[in-house]
Amino acid sequence: MSRSTFQVAGFIDIICDAGTEDRRKNNVSQAHDHGSQHKADQDGFGVTIRDMPAAFLLLLKNPAFVCQCLIGAGEGLMVSGLSTFLPKFIANQFNQTNSWAAMLTGTSSQQKICVFYAVT
């Protein structure tokens, strides 16, 4: 590599690093703190059935958990709709028997689901 390439790379590093330490010092945590960590860290929390409503409320206050649950529900809705209506569409569109369309849909959707869960 030439000398100018190293100079440009060093210049880009200086530009990208400008002000980083100031931002790191003044950075405010954006985590949602509703006092849930303090409550969950108490001794004896979650041991009895009486703690179930409080634990459920703590889960509902966690936005990441709620979003993950909504994503899973939406995915299940799409997979159930696909497995219900795609065989009917294939049978009508491509003039296939109902059993062949259902078998084709089942084998293709199972492979896609396996690949999806392997990737995630």
N, C-alpha and C positions, 0 to 999 in steps of 0.2 A: 504494500500500500504506500501511497505517496504521503509526503509530509503534510500536504494541505488537507488530506482526508482526516488525519489525526487532529489537525487544528479545528476543522469544522465539527468533528465529533466532540471535542472538548468544549467548544463554544455552545453547542446544543446542551451539553450537560450543565454548563453554568446557567444558561437561560432557564432550563427546567427546574433547577434546584433553587432558584432565587426566591427567597421568602418562605421556604418550606419550614424552617425552624420556628419562625414567628407563628405560622399557622398551627403548627403542632402544639406550641405552648398555649395558645389561646383557644384551642379546640375544646368545645363543650360536647360531652357525651350526648348522643341523640337517642340513647336507649330509653324506653318507656319504663319509668320507675314509679310504680304505684304502691311502694312499700311491700311488694310481693316477695322480694328476696328476703327481707327481714322476717316476714311471717313464715315463709317456708323453711327458714333456717332454725326456727325455734325447736327446742327439744320436745319430742312427743307429738309434733305436728304430723298428721297423716297416719297415726296409729289407730285411732278409733273411727267409727263410722260417722261420728259427729263432725269430723273435719271434712267430710265429703262436699257439702255445699260451699265451704270456703275454698277448697281446692278447685272445685269446678269454676268458681268465680275468678280465681287467679288464672285459670286457663283461658277463660273468655276475655280477660284483659290483655292477653298476649297476642299482639297482632300477627306475628309470624305463624303461630299455631292456628289461628282462625283462618288465615289465608291458605295455609296448607290443607286444612279440612275442606274449604270451599273448592280448591283445585281438585282434590280427590273425589269430591261429590260430582263435580262437573265432568271429570274423566269417566266416572262410572255411568253417568247419564249418557254420555256419547257412545260408550261401548255397548250399553244395552240397546240404545236406538239403532246402532249399526247392526248388531246381531239380530234385531227384530225385523228391520225393514229392508236391509240389503239383499237377503235372499229373494224377497218378493220382486225387488227391482231387477235383479239379474234374471230371474225366471221370465219376467215380462219383456225386458229389453232385448235379451239375447235368445229368446225362445228355447229355454232350457227347462228341464223338469224341476219340480220343487225340491226333490231330494238332492239332486246334483247341485243346485244353487245353494242349498243349505250347507252341504258338505264343502263346497268351494269357499263359502264365506267363513265357515268355522275354521278350516285349516289356515286360511290367510290371516284371519284376525288373531288366532293363537300365536302365530309366528311374530306378528307385529307387537303383540303384547309382551312376549318373551324378550324381544329385542329392546323394547321400551324400558322394561324393568331392569334389564342387564346394563343399559346405558345409564339409567338414573340410579 
